[in-house]
Amino acid sequence: MTNIINIFKNKSRYTNTIFHKVKNILQSNGYQVSTHYNKNAFLNLVIGGDGTFLNAVHLTNFSPIPFIGINTGHLGFYQEIEVDMLDEFVAALSKKEYSIEELTVLESKINNKKINAINEVVVKSSKNQIIRLKVFIDGNFIEYYSGDGLIISTPHGSTAYNLSAKGAILHQSLNGYQLTPVAPVYSNLNKALKCPVVLPNDASVEISVSKRDNYHTVFIFDGKEFFTQDYKIKIGVSQNKINKLILNKNHYWTNIKNKLM
């Protein structure tokens, strides 16, 4: 194993201060620090919040090198290390007192283009209008959906936008993902999913946008908008995974308790 650590950070002054502090600690313990993605590194260290973590995953094209984060943001659900834990983190790293957990990645296909997401895929209107969708699961027509949109989230993404839309929290170790309606519309003319649907890893979701709503529908992958002329999307679990370095096996439940309740 090499001693190279890739560091990714946001542009805030506070993050920059923590970056220099952790860089000095790492170098004094014999580690090399790279501020650009080095495929020979053994760790991707992200300093910032959840947005910085997601950006680092996409910037590295869903690197197989394990990720871990130092929280200098707000919620920081992905970021296990607090700024007062830097020495403790480096000590645990040197002693190899950690485990590696695999995180689910969603793979979407639009007009033969593949796009990955670690948090969620969202289908919604770009103009705050109702959209009408045809929803298929494993090739089976489920219903015509009407409402603000649909969220397809991974277990670790279930605590983000999905939770705000009254979706369930799925433990990040579960082999599955979730389909959640956003503000569904019920009437004699409109139908909608009434509750979230939890799917197994081998299930596929296909969504077709009605022609009348094509012009104002957008697909969003981890917060990044994607417009297309082909308004059909197929979503499933990718064979690729994100590796996350875990220092404390109870960190997930501590996060749930301290940050979401």
VEXRO-169818 format. One record per atom (N, C-alpha, C, O): residue in three letters; x, y, z. Coordinates in pm, whole numbers, padded with zeros to 5 digits, always signed. Layout:
REM VEXRO-169818
ALAXYZ
...
//
This chain:
REM VEXRO-169818
MET+00083-00120+00000
MET+00000+00000+00000
MET+00086+00125+00000
MET+00187+00130+00071
THR+00050+00225-00077
THR+00124+00350-00081
THR+00091+00435+00042
THR+00005+00399+00122
ASN+00161+00546+00056
ASN+00132+00638+00166
ASN+00072+00769+00115
ASN+00076+00871+00184
ILE+00017+00766-00007
ILE-00038+00887-00070
ILE-00185+00902-00033
ILE-00263+00807-00039
ILE-00222+01023+00006
ILE-00362+01056+00039
ILE-00407+01171-00049
ILE-00345+01278-00049
ASN-00514+01150-00125
ASN-00574+01258-00203
ASN-00663+01341-00113
ASN-00743+01286-00037
ILE-00651+01473-00121
ILE-00737+01560-00041
ILE-00821+01648-00133
ILE-00769+01713-00224
PHE-00951+01648-00107
PHE-01046+01732-00180
PHE-01112+01825-00078
PHE-01142+01783+00033
LYS-01135+01951-00116
LYS-01192+02046-00021
LYS-01276+02150-00093
LYS-01262+02171-00213
ASN-01364+02214-00016
ASN-01437+02327-00072
ASN-01353+02455-00057
ASN-01238+02448-00013
LYS-01411+02569-00092
LYS-01331+02692-00099
LYS-01347+02784+00022
LYS-01299+02897+00019
SER-01411+02738+00126
SER-01431+02825+00242
SER-01300+02848+00318
SER-01209+02764+00316
ARG-01292+02963+00385
ARG-01171+02996+00463
ARG-01150+02896+00575
ARG-01037+02853+00602
TYR-01261+02859+00641
TYR-01250+02764+00752
TYR-01197+02630+00704
TYR-01110+02571+00768
THR-01249+02582+00592
THR-01200+02456+00534
THR-01052+02466+00501
THR-00977+02372+00525
ASN-01010+02578+00446
ASN-00869+02595+00410
ASN-00780+02590+00534
ASN-00670+02535+00529
THR-00828+02646+00644
THR-00752+02641+00771
THR-00737+02497+00817
THR-00628+02455+00858
ILE-00847+02421+00812
ILE-00843+02280+00854
ILE-00755+02199+00758
ILE-00684+02108+00801
PHE-00761+02231+00629
PHE-00678+02162+00531
PHE-00530+02172+00568
PHE-00460+02071+00570
HIS-00482+02293+00597
HIS-00340+02311+00631
HIS-00305+02239+00761
HIS-00194+02186+00776
LYS-00399+02237+00854
LYS-00374+02168+00980
LYS-00361+02017+00959
LYS-00267+01955+01008
VAL-00457+01958+00886
VAL-00452+01814+00865
VAL-00336+01775+00775
VAL-00278+01667+00790
LYS-00301+01862+00680
LYS-00187+01835+00592
LYS-00059+01824+00674
LYS+00022+01733+00652
ASN-00042+01915+00768
ASN+00079+01912+00852
ASN+00082+01787+00938
ASN+00188+01726+00954
ILE-00032+01749+00994
ILE-00038+01628+01078
ILE-00005+01504+00994
ILE+00072+01419+01038
LEU-00064+01495+00875
LEU-00040+01379+00789
LEU+00107+01370+00748
LEU+00168+01263+00754
GLN+00164+01481+00706
GLN+00303+01481+00661
GLN+00399+01450+00776
GLN+00501+01384+00756
SER+00366+01496+00896
SER+00452+01467+01011
SER+00444+01319+01051
SER+00528+01270+01126
ASN+00340+01250+01001
ASN+00326+01107+01028
ASN+00368+01021+00908
ASN+00338+00902+00903
GLY+00436+01083+00812
GLY+00494+01008+00701
GLY+00406+00990+00579
GLY+00441+00913+00490
TYR+00293+01059+00571
TYR+00204+01048+00456
TYR+00235+01157+00352
TYR+00277+01268+00386
GLN+00213+01122+00227
GLN+00223+01219+00118
GLN+00083+01271+00087
GLN-00013+01194+00082
VAL+00072+01402+00065
VAL-00057+01463+00037
VAL-00063+01509-00107
VAL+00027+01579-00155
SER-00168+01472-00176
SER-00190+01516-00314
SER-00319+01596-00319
SER-00423+01548-00274
THR-00315+01717-00375
THR-00435+01799-00388
THR-00504+01776-00522
THR-00602+01843-00554
HIS-00453+01682-00600
HIS-00517+01639-00724
HIS-00536+01487-00716
HIS-00464+01419-00642
TYR-00630+01436-00791
TYR-00657+01293-00784
TYR-00539+01212-00836
TYR-00498+01227-00951
ASN-00486+01128-00749
ASN-00376+01039-00783
ASN-00428+00896-00771
ASN-00464+00852-00662
LYS-00431+00825-00882
LYS-00489+00690-00883
LYS-00408+00592-00799
LYS-00456+00482-00770
ASN-00287+00630-00759
ASN-00203+00542-00677
ASN-00221+00566-00527
ASN-00156+00500-00446
ALA-00307+00661-00491
ALA-00331+00688-00350
ALA-00409+00574-00285
ALA-00471+00494-00355
PHE-00406+00567-00153
PHE-00481+00463-00083
PHE-00605+00520-00014
PHE-00687+00445+00040
LEU-00620+00655-00017
LEU-00733+00716+00051
LEU-00770+00848-00017
LEU-00684+00925-00058
ASN-00902+00872-00027
ASN-00955+01001-00070
ASN-01013+01070+00054
ASN-01113+01024+00109
LEU-00950+01179+00096
LEU-00993+01252+00215
LEU-01066+01379+00171
LEU-01009+01461+00097
VAL-01190+01396+00215
VAL-01273+01508+00171
VAL-01298+01602+00289
VAL-01348+01561+00393
ILE-01261+01731+00272
ILE-01281+01830+00377
ILE-01392+01925+00332
ILE-01379+01995+00231
GLY-01501+01927+00407
GLY-01615+02011+00370
GLY-01742+01949+00424
GLY-01743+01888+00531
GLY-01852+01966+00349
GLY-01979+01907+00388
GLY-02019+01797+00293
GLY-01936+01746+00218
ASP-02146+01760+00295
ASP-02195+01652+00210
ASP-02182+01686+00061
ASP-02152+01599-00020
GLY-02205+01814+00026
GLY-02190+01855-00113
GLY-02048+01837-00163
GLY-02027+01796-00277
THR-01951+01867-00079
THR-01810+01848-00116
THR-01779+01701-00134
THR-01704+01663-00224
PHE-01838+01617-00048
PHE-01817+01473-00058
PHE-01871+01421-00192
PHE-01803+01347-00263
LEU-01995+01460-00225
LEU-02055+01416-00351
LEU-01974+01466-00471
LEU-01954+01393-00568
ASN-01928+01591-00464
ASN-01848+01646-00574
ASN-01719+01567-00592
ASN-01676+01543-00705
ALA-01656+01526-00481
ALA-01532+01450-00488
ALA-01555+01314-00553
ALA-01473+01266-00632
VAL-01668+01251-00519
VAL-01702+01121-00578
VAL-01717+01135-00730
VAL-01666+01052-00805
HIS-01788+01239-00774
HIS-01809+01260-00918
HIS-01681+01303-00986
HIS-01652+01260-01098
LEU-01602+01390-00920
LEU-01477+01438-00978
LEU-01381+01324-01006
LEU-01306+01328-01104
THR-01381+01223-00919
THR-01291+01109-00936
THR-01354+00997-01019
THR-01298+00888-01031
ASN-01472+01026-01076
ASN-01543+00927-01157
ASN-01572+00800-01077
ASN-01551+00688-01125
PHE-01620+00820-00954
PHE-01659+00710-00867
PHE-01542+00615-00841
PHE-01549+00494-00863
SER-01435+00676-00794
SER-01309+00605-00767
SER-01328+00487-00672
SER-01406+00495-00578
PRO-01254+00376-00697
PRO-01259+00262-00604
PRO-01176+00287-00478
PRO-01186+00212-00381
ILE-01095+00392-00478
ILE-01016+00427-00360
ILE-01111+00472-00248
ILE-01197+00556-00274
PRO-01097+00420-00127
PRO-01190+00455-00018
PRO-01195+00605+00011
PRO-01095+00676+00000
PHE-01315+00651+00049
PHE-01337+00790+00086
PHE-01361+00800+00236
PHE-01414+00708+00298
ILE-01320+00913+00293
ILE-01360+00949+00429
ILE-01361+01102+00434
ILE-01288+01167+00361
GLY-01445+01158+00522
GLY-01460+01303+00522
GLY-01439+01368+00657
GLY-01468+01310+00762
ILE-01386+01491+00652
ILE-01375+01578+00769
ILE-01484+01684+00755
ILE-01490+01754+00654
ASN-01569+01696+00855
ASN-01685+01784+00846
ASN-01652+01929+00880
ASN-01623+01961+00995
THR-01658+02015+00779
THR-01650+02160+00803
THR-01776+02227+00747
THR-01781+02350+00733
GLY-01877+02146+00716
GLY-02001+02199+00660
GLY-02108+02208+00766
GLY-02079+02233+00883
HIS-02232+02187+00725
HIS-02346+02199+00816
HIS-02386+02061+00868
HIS-02346+02023+00978
LEU-02465+01987+00790
LEU-02509+01856+00837
LEU-02395+01756+00839
LEU-02369+01693+00941
GLY-02327+01742+00726
GLY-02210+01654+00721
GLY-02243+01509+00750
GLY-02173+01444+00828
PHE-02348+01456+00687
PHE-02388+01318+00716
PHE-02285+01218+00665
PHE-02265+01114+00727
TYR-02219+01248+00554
TYR-02116+01159+00501
TYR-01984+01176+00576
TYR-01898+01088+00573
GLN-01967+01289+00643
GLN-01838+01324+00702
GLN-01826+01270+00845
GLN-01891+01322+00936
GLU-01745+01168+00864
GLU-01737+01104+00995
GLU-01648+01179+01092
GLU-01672+01175+01213
ILE-01545+01249+01042
ILE-01445+01309+01129
ILE-01481+01453+01162
ILE-01499+01535+01071
GLU-01491+01486+01289
GLU-01509+01625+01330
GLU-01370+01690+01344
GLU-01270+01620+01358
VAL-01367+01822+01341
VAL-01238+01892+01337
VAL-01155+01873+01465
VAL-01034+01892+01463
ASP-01220+01836+01574
ASP-01145+01811+01698
ASP-01096+01667+01707
ASP-01046+01625+01812
MET-01110+01590+01597
MET-01070+01449+01596
MET-00952+01422+01502
MET-00923+01307+01472
LEU-00884+01526+01457
LEU-00782+01508+01354
LEU-00668+01417+01400
LEU-00627+01326+01327
ASP-00615+01441+01519
ASP-00506+01357+01570
ASP-00554+01214+01593
ASP-00482+01118+01565
GLU-00675+01201+01642
GLU-00734+01068+01665
GLU-00752+00994+01533
GLU-00726+00874+01524
PHE-00796+01066+01430
PHE-00814+01007+01297
PHE-00682+00955+01240
PHE-00676+00842+01193
VAL-00577+01036+01244
VAL-00448+00997+01187
VAL-00389+00880+01265
VAL-00327+00791+01206
ALA-00407+00878+01396
ALA-00359+00766+01478
ALA-00429+00637+01438
ALA-00364+00533+01423
ALA-00561+00642+01422
ALA-00637+00523+01382
ALA-00597+00478+01242
ALA-00591+00358+01214
LEU-00570+00574+01154
LEU-00528+00542+01018
LEU-00395+00468+01019
LEU-00378+00369+00948
SER-00301+00516+01098
SER-00169+00455+01106
SER-00174+00314+01165
SER-00096+00227+01128
LYS-00267+00294+01259
LYS-00281+00163+01324
LYS-00375+00070+01247
LYS-00396-00044+01285
LYS-00430+00123+01135
LYS-00527+00046+01055
LYS-00649+00005+01137
LYS-00702-00105+01119
GLU-00692+00093+01226
GLU-00810+00067+01308
GLU-00933+00125+01238
GLU-00990+00226+01279
TYR-00972+00058+01133
TYR-01087+00102+01054
TYR-01141-00015+00975
TYR-01078-00121+00966
SER-01257+00005+00917
SER-01317-00095+00828
SER-01358-00025+00699
SER-01362+00098+00693
ILE-01388-00103+00598
ILE-01431-00048+00469
ILE-01574-00093+00444
ILE-01604-00212+00450
GLU-01662+00001+00415
GLU-01802-00030+00386
GLU-01834+00008+00242
GLU-01793+00114+00195
GLU-01907-00078+00173
GLU-01944-00050+00034
GLU-02077+00025+00030
GLU-02173-00013+00096
LEU-02080+00131-00049
LEU-02201+00210-00066
LEU-02257+00190-00207
LEU-02183+00184-00305
THR-02389+00178-00214
THR-02459+00156-00341
THR-02446+00275-00434
THR-02450+00390-00391
VAL-02432+00246-00563
VAL-02432+00349-00668
VAL-02546+00319-00764
VAL-02564+00204-00805
LEU-02623+00420-00799
LEU-02730+00404-00898
LEU-02676+00434-01038
LEU-02600+00530-01057
GLU-02715+00352-01134
GLU-02676+00374-01273
GLU-02802+00401-01356
GLU-02895+00320-01358
SER-02802+00515-01424
SER-02916+00552-01508
SER-02875+00549-01654
SER-02762+00581-01690
LYS-02970+00509-01738
LYS-02946+00507-01882
LYS-03048+00597-01951
LYS-03169+00580-01938
ILE-02994+00696-02025
ILE-03076+00788-02102
ILE-03019+00793-02243
ILE-02908+00842-02264
ASN-03095+00743-02340
ASN-03049+00747-02479
ASN-02908+00691-02494
ASN-02822+00751-02558
ASN-02884+00574-02434
ASN-02755+00503-02438
ASN-02644+00572-02360
ASN-02529+00527-02364
LYS-02675+00681-02291
LYS-02577+00746-02205
LYS-02595+00697-02062
LYS-02708+00690-02013
LYS-02484+00663-01995
LYS-02490+00615-01857
LYS-02446+00725-01761
LYS-02343+00789-01782
ILE-02526+00747-01656
ILE-02494+00848-01556
ILE-02509+00785-01418
ILE-02612+00724-01388
ASN-02409+00799-01334
ASN-02412+00741-01201
ASN-02450+00844-01095
ASN-02431+00965-01114
ALA-02504+00796-00985
ALA-02540+00882-00872
ALA-02520+00803-00744
ALA-02548+00684-00738
ILE-02472+00871-00642
ILE-02451+00804-00513
ILE-02562+00836-00414
ILE-02591+00755-00325
ASN-02626+00953-00428
ASN-02735+00991-00339
ASN-02871+00957-00397
ASN-02944+00873-00344
GLU-02905+01025-00509
GLU-03036+01004-00567
GLU-03043+01051-00710
GLU-02959+01128-00758
VAL-03147+01002-00777
VAL-03188+01051-00909
VAL-03327+01111-00890
VAL-03414+01050-00828
VAL-03348+01231-00944
VAL-03476+01299-00929
VAL-03532+01331-01068
VAL-03460+01379-01155
VAL-03659+01304-01086
VAL-03731+01344-01208
VAL-03835+01446-01165
VAL-03926+01414-01087
LYS-03824+01570-01213
LYS-03917+01674-01170
LYS-03929+01783-01275
LYS-03859+01780-01376
SER-04018+01877-01251
SER-04036+01990-01342
SER-03933+02099-01313
SER-03896+02122-01198
SER-03886+02164-01418
SER-03795+02278-01401
SER-03873+02408-01383
SER-03813+02514-01363
LYS-04006+02401-01391
LYS-04090+02520-01383
LYS-04196+02510-01272
LYS-04296+02581-01275
ASN-04173+02423-01175
ASN-04267+02405-01065
ASN-04409+02373-01113
ASN-04507+02425-01060
GLN-04418+02289-01212
GLN-04546+02243-01264
GLN-04562+02094-01237
GLN-04465+02023-01211
ILE-04686+02047-01244
ILE-04711+01904-01232
ILE-04653+01832-01354
ILE-04663+01881-01466
ILE-04594+01717-01331
ILE-04551+01634-01443
ILE-04624+01500-01436
ILE-04658+01452-01329
ARG-04647+01443-01553
ARG-04717+01315-01564
ARG-04618+01211-01617
ARG-04554+01231-01720
LEU-04607+01101-01544
LEU-04506+01000-01575
LEU-04569+00862-01583
LEU-04668+00833-01515
LYS-04512+00777-01666
LYS-04547+00635-01668
LYS-04434+00562-01596
LYS-04317+00579-01629
VAL-04470+00481-01498
VAL-04371+00414-01415
VAL-04377+00262-01437
VAL-04483+00200-01428
PHE-04261+00205-01468
PHE-04248+00061-01486
PHE-04145+00008-01386
PHE-04044+00074-01361
ILE-04170-00108-01330
ILE-04072-00175-01244
ILE-04050-00315-01299
ILE-04144-00394-01313
ASP-03925-00345-01331
ASP-03889-00473-01394
ASP-03972-00501-01519
ASP-04010-00615-01546
GLY-03999-00394-01594
GLY-04074-00408-01718
GLY-04225-00413-01701
GLY-04298-00416-01800
ASN-04271-00413-01578
ASN-04415-00419-01549
ASN-04471-00278-01531
ASN-04420-00201-01449
PHE-04573-00243-01606
PHE-04635-00112-01590
PHE-04701-00104-01453
PHE-04781-00190-01417
ILE-04667+00000-01377
ILE-04722+00017-01242
ILE-04837+00117-01242
ILE-04947+00086-01195
GLU-04811+00239-01295
GLU-04918+00337-01301
GLU-04876+00462-01376
GLU-04759+00481-01408
TYR-04975+00546-01403
TYR-04951+00682-01449
TYR-04939+00769-01324
TYR-05033+00778-01245
TYR-04824+00831-01308
TYR-04802+00913-01189
TYR-04819+01061-01223
TYR-04776+01106-01329
SER-04882+01137-01133
SER-04893+01282-01146
SER-04849+01346-01015
SER-04885+01300-00907
GLY-04771+01452-01026
GLY-04725+01521-00906
GLY-04602+01604-00937
GLY-04573+01633-01053
ASP-04531+01643-00831
ASP-04411+01725-00851
ASP-04294+01645-00905
ASP-04205+01701-00969
GLY-04293+01515-00881
GLY-04184+01434-00933
GLY-04162+01307-00855
GLY-04241+01272-00767
LEU-04053+01238-00887
LEU-04015+01114-00821
LEU-03868+01120-00781
LEU-03785+01178-00851
ILE-03837+01059-00666
ILE-03700+01048-00618
ILE-03663+00900-00613
ILE-03737+00820-00557
ILE-03551+00865-00670
ILE-03498+00729-00660
ILE-03369+00741-00580
ILE-03271+00798-00629
SER-03368+00688-00459
SER-03254+00712-00369
SER-03188+00584-00323
SER-03252+00479-00309
THR-03058+00594-00300
THR-02981+00485-00240
THR-03009+00483-00090
THR-03068+00578-00038
PRO-02968+00377-00018
PRO-02987+00377+00127
PRO-02919+00496+00196
PRO-02979+00559+00283
HIS-02794+00527+00158
HIS-02726+00640+00221
HIS-02782+00772+00174
HIS-02773+00872+00245
GLY-02842+00775+00055
GLY-02909+00895+00008
GLY-03049+00911+00065
GLY-03112+01014+00045
SER-03097+00810+00135
SER-03234+00814+00188
SER-03251+00919+00297
SER-03364+00956+00329
THR-03141+00967+00355
THR-03150+01068+00461
THR-03142+01209+00405
THR-03138+01305+00482
ALA-03139+01224+00273
ALA-03129+01356+00211
ALA-03265+01402+00159
ALA-03361+01408+00237
TYR-03276+01434+00031
TYR-03401+01483-00028
TYR-03514+01383-00006
TYR-03628+01422+00019
ASN-03483+01256-00014
ASN-03582+01150+00007
ASN-03652+01164+00142
ASN-03774+01150+00150
LEU-03576+01192+00246
LEU-03635+01205+00380
LEU-03726+01327+00388
LEU-03830+01323+00453
SER-03687+01436+00321
SER-03770+01556+00318
SER-03902+01531+00248
SER-04002+01596+00278
ALA-03904+01435+00155
ALA-04026+01400+00082
ALA-04104+01289+00151
ALA-04190+01225+00090
LYS-04072+01264+00279
LYS-04139+01163+00362
LYS-04108+01021+00319
LYS-04188+00929+00338
GLY-03990+01003+00260
GLY-03942+00869+00232
GLY-03886+00805+00358
GLY-03863+00873+00458
ALA-03864+00675+00354
ALA-03812+00603+00470
ALA-03660+00615+00476
ALA-03594+00632+00374
ILE-03605+00605+00598
ILE-03460+00596+00614
ILE-03421+00450+00598
ILE-03469+00364+00672
LEU-03335+00422+00502
LEU-03284+00286+00483
LEU-03140+00280+00535
LEU-03059+00366+00502
HIS-03110+00180+00615
HIS-02973+00166+00664
HIS-02879+00150+00546
HIS-02910+00079+00450
GLN-02764+00216+00552
GLN-02673+00220+00437
GLN-02615+00084+00400
GLN-02556+00071+00293
SER-02629-00016+00485
SER-02578-00149+00453
SER-02679-00234+00376
SER-02646-00344+00331
LEU-02803-00184+00361
LEU-02906-00263+00294
LEU-02881-00274+00144
LEU-02832-00181+00081
ASN-02915-00390+00088
ASN-02903-00412-00056
ASN-03035-00380-00124
ASN-03116-00469-00152
GLY-03057-00254-00150
GLY-03180-00212-00213
GLY-03179-00062-00234
GLY-03081+00005-00203
TYR-03289-00009-00286
TYR-03302+00135-00304
TYR-03450+00170-00299
TYR-03534+00082-00282
GLN-03482+00298-00314
GLN-03617+00344-00282
GLN-03673+00439-00389
GLN-03601+00523-00443
LEU-03801+00423-00418
LEU-03874+00509-00510
LEU-03976+00588-00429
LEU-04066+00530-00368
THR-03962+00721-00426
THR-04045+00805-00341
THR-04115+00914-00421
THR-04049+00987-00495
PRO-04248+00926-00409
PRO-04320+01034-00479
PRO-04301+01167-00409
PRO-04290+01173-00286
VAL-04298+01276-00488
VAL-04289+01411-00433
VAL-04422+01482-00459
VAL-04460+01505-00574
ALA-04492+01518-00352
ALA-04619+01589-00361
ALA-04712+01528-00466
ALA-04749+01597-00561
PRO-04749+01401-00452
PRO-04836+01336-00550
PRO-04974+01401-00553
PRO-05023+01450-00452
VAL-05036+01400-00671
VAL-05168+01461-00691
VAL-05272+01350-00707
VAL-05257+01261-00791
TYR-05378+01356-00627
TYR-05485+01258-00635
TYR-05614+01326-00681
TYR-05654+01428-00625
SER-05678+01269-00781
SER-05810+01317-00825
SER-05870+01211-00916
SER-05809+01106-00938
ASN-05987+01239-00968
ASN-06048+01144-01062
ASN-05968+01133-01191
ASN-05975+01032-01261
LEU-05892+01239-01222
LEU-05815+01241-01346
LEU-05669+01202-01326
LEU-05603+01155-01419
ASN-05620+01221-01204
ASN-05479+01196-01178
ASN-05459+01085-01076
ASN-05534+01074-00978
LYS-05359+01004-01099
LYS-05321+00901-01005
LYS-05178+00926-00959
LYS-05105+01005-01020
ALA-05138+00860-00851
ALA-05001+00877-00804
ALA-04967+00767-00704
ALA-05056+00709-00642
LEU-04839+00740-00691
LEU-04794+00650-00586
LEU-04833+00710-00452
LEU-04815+00830-00431
LYS-04885+00630-00363
LYS-04932+00681-00235
LYS-04827+00675-00126
LYS-04841+00737-00021
CYS-04721+00600-00150
CYS-04617+00586-00048
CYS-04487+00543-00115
CYS-04489+00501-00230
PRO-04375+00553-00045
PRO-04248+00507-00102
PRO-04250+00356-00128
PRO-04322+00281-00062
VAL-04172+00314-00225
VAL-04159+00172-00259
VAL-04012+00133-00245
VAL-03925+00195-00307
VAL-03984+00032-00165
VAL-03846-00016-00147
VAL-03824-00134-00241
VAL-03902-00229-00243
LEU-03716-00127-00318
LEU-03688-00226-00421
LEU-03558-00300-00393
LEU-03468-00244-00331
PRO-03548-00425-00438
PRO-03422-00500-00422
PRO-03316-00451-00521
PRO-03348-00381-00617
ASN-03195-00488-00497
ASN-03083-00443-00581
ASN-03097-00481-00727
ASN-03050-00408-00815
ASP-03162-00594-00756
ASP-03169-00640-00894
ASP-03291-00587-00968
ASP-03315-00625-01083
ALA-03369-00499-00905
ALA-03487-00442-00970
ALA-03446-00323-01057
ALA-03346-00257-01030
SER-03524-00296-01160
SER-03500-00180-01245
SER-03627-00096-01252
SER-03738-00148-01253
VAL-03607+00036-01256
VAL-03718+00131-01266
VAL-03706+00203-01399
VAL-03599+00254-01434
GLU-03816+00208-01474
GLU-03816+00283-01599
GLU-03926+00389-01591
GLU-04040+00359-01554
ILE-03891+00511-01626
ILE-03984+00623-01618
ILE-03991+00693-01753
ILE-03889+00729-01811
SER-04114+00710-01803
SER-04136+00783-01928
SER-04216+00909-01898
SER-04317+00905-01827
VAL-04170+01021-01953
VAL-04236+01149-01931
VAL-04340+01169-02042
VAL-04313+01141-02159
SER-04460+01218-02005
SER-04563+01244-02105
SER-04516+01353-02201
SER-04439+01441-02162
LYS-04561+01347-02327
LYS-04517+01444-02429
LYS-04552+01587-02390
LYS-04479+01680-02424
ARG-04662+01605-02322
ARG-04704+01741-02286
ARG-04613+01803-02181
ARG-04615+01925-02162
ASP-04534+01719-02111
ASP-04446+01770-02005
ASP-04297+01764-02042
ASP-04212+01800-01960
ASN-04266+01721-02163
ASN-04126+01707-02203
ASN-04048+01837-02187
ASN-03933+01835-02141
TYR-04108+01948-02225
TYR-04034+02073-02234
TYR-03991+02129-02097
TYR-03899+02210-02090
HIS-04057+02085-01989
HIS-04022+02141-01858
HIS-03977+02033-01758
HIS-03976+02057-01637
THR-03940+01916-01808
THR-03893+01808-01719
THR-03741+01802-01719
THR-03677+01815-01823
VAL-03685+01781-01600
VAL-03539+01773-01587
VAL-03505+01649-01503
VAL-03577+01613-01410
PHE-03394+01585-01538
PHE-03340+01476-01457
PHE-03225+01534-01374
PHE-03143+01609-01425
ILE-03221+01498-01247
ILE-03119+01553-01156
ILE-03044+01438-01091
ILE-03104+01349-01031
PHE-02912+01441-01103
PHE-02826+01336-01048
PHE-02737+01397-00940
PHE-02647+01475-00970
ASP-02763+01361-00814
ASP-02686+01418-00702
ASP-02681+01570-00709
ASP-02576+01631-00684
GLY-02793+01631-00743
GLY-02802+01776-00746
GLY-02763+01842-00877
GLY-02777+01964-00891
LYS-02713+01764-00973
LYS-02670+01820-01102
LYS-02778+01795-01207
LYS-02818+01681-01230
GLU-02826+01903-01269
GLU-02934+01893-01366
GLU-02886+01840-01501
GLU-02774+01868-01545
PHE-02973+01763-01564
PHE-02942+01705-01695
PHE-03067+01715-01782
PHE-03171+01657-01752
PHE-03054+01790-01891
PHE-03164+01805-01987
PHE-03135+01719-02110
PHE-03020+01704-02150
THR-03239+01664-02168
THR-03221+01574-02281
THR-03343+01581-02372
THR-03449+01628-02331
GLN-03328+01536-02495
GLN-03439+01527-02589
GLN-03511+01393-02577
GLN-03619+01375-02632
ASP-03449+01300-02505
ASP-03508+01167-02486
ASP-03561+01158-02343
ASP-03483+01144-02249
TYR-03692+01165-02326
TYR-03748+01174-02192
TYR-03793+01037-02140
TYR-03906+01018-02096
LYS-03699+00944-02147
LYS-03719+00812-02089
LYS-03591+00776-02015
LYS-03481+00791-02069
ILE-03605+00729-01894
ILE-03488+00697-01812
ILE-03507+00560-01748
ILE-03616+00526-01702
LYS-03400+00481-01747
LYS-03400+00351-01682
LYS-03296+00353-01571
LYS-03181+00390-01594
ILE-03337+00314-01452
ILE-03251+00326-01334
ILE-03239+00191-01264
ILE-03338+00120-01247
GLY-03118+00158-01223
GLY-03094+00037-01147
GLY-02968+00053-01064
GLY-02904+00159-01066
VAL-02932-00050-00992
VAL-02811-00047-00910
VAL-02691-00087-00994
VAL-02692-00190-01062
SER-02588-00004-00990
SER-02466-00030-01066
SER-02386-00144-01003
SER-02398-00172-00884
GLN-02306-00209-01084
GLN-02213-00310-01032
GLN-02099-00244-00956
GLN-02035-00307-00872
ASN-02074-00116-00985
ASN-01970-00042-00913
ASN-02020-00001-00775
ASN-02139+00020-00755
LYS-01929+00011-00683
LYS-01959+00055-00547
LYS-01863+00167-00507
LYS-01756+00183-00565
ILE-01904+00244-00409
ILE-01814+00341-00347
ILE-01766+00281-00216
ILE-01847+00235-00135
ASN-01636+00282-00194
ASN-01580+00231-00069
ASN-01565+00347+00029
ASN-01505+00450-00002
LYS-01620+00330+00148
LYS-01611+00433+00250
LYS-01537+00379+00371
LYS-01571+00273+00424
LEU-01435+00452+00412
LEU-01357+00411+00528
LEU-01434+00449+00654
LEU-01475+00564+00670
ILE-01453+00354+00743
ILE-01531+00374+00865
ILE-01441+00355+00988
ILE-01379+00250+01005
LEU-01435+00458+01074
LEU-01355+00449+01196
LEU-01437+00391+01311
LEU-01387+00310+01390
ASN-01563+00432+01319
ASN-01650+00392+01429
ASN-01773+00322+01374
ASN-01851+00384+01301
LYS-01791+00196+01405
LYS-01904+00118+01350
LYS-02038+00173+01395
LYS-02140+00146+01332
ASN-02039+00252+01504
ASN-02164+00312+01552
ASN-02188+00452+01497
ASN-02282+00520+01538
HIS-02102+00496+01406
HIS-02112+00632+01354
HIS-02246+00658+01287
HIS-02301+00767+01300
TYR-02300+00559+01216
TYR-02427+00578+01145
TYR-02538+00615+01241
TYR-02612+00711+01218
TRP-02551+00539+01350
TRP-02660+00565+01445
TRP-02636+00693+01524
TRP-02731+00760+01563
THR-02510+00726+01548
THR-02479+00854+01612
THR-02523+00968+01523
THR-02578+01068+01571
ASN-02498+00954+01393
ASN-02542+01055+01296
ASN-02694+01071+01297
ASN-02746+01182+01300
ILE-02765+00958+01293
ILE-02911+00960+01291
ILE-02962+01033+01416
ILE-03050+01119+01408
LYS-02907+00999+01530
LYS-02954+01057+01657
LYS-02921+01205+01667
LYS-03008+01286+01701
ASN-02795+01242+01636
ASN-02750+01379+01660
ASN-02787+01477+01549
ASN-02798+01598+01574
LYS-02806+01427+01426
LYS-02825+01520+01316
LYS-02963+01516+01252
LYS-02999+01608+01178
LEU-03041+01411+01279
LEU-03170+01399+01213
LEU-03288+01388+01310
LEU-03403+01386+01267
MET-03260+01382+01439
MET-03370+01367+01535
MET-03367+01480+01640
MET-03452+01484+01729
//
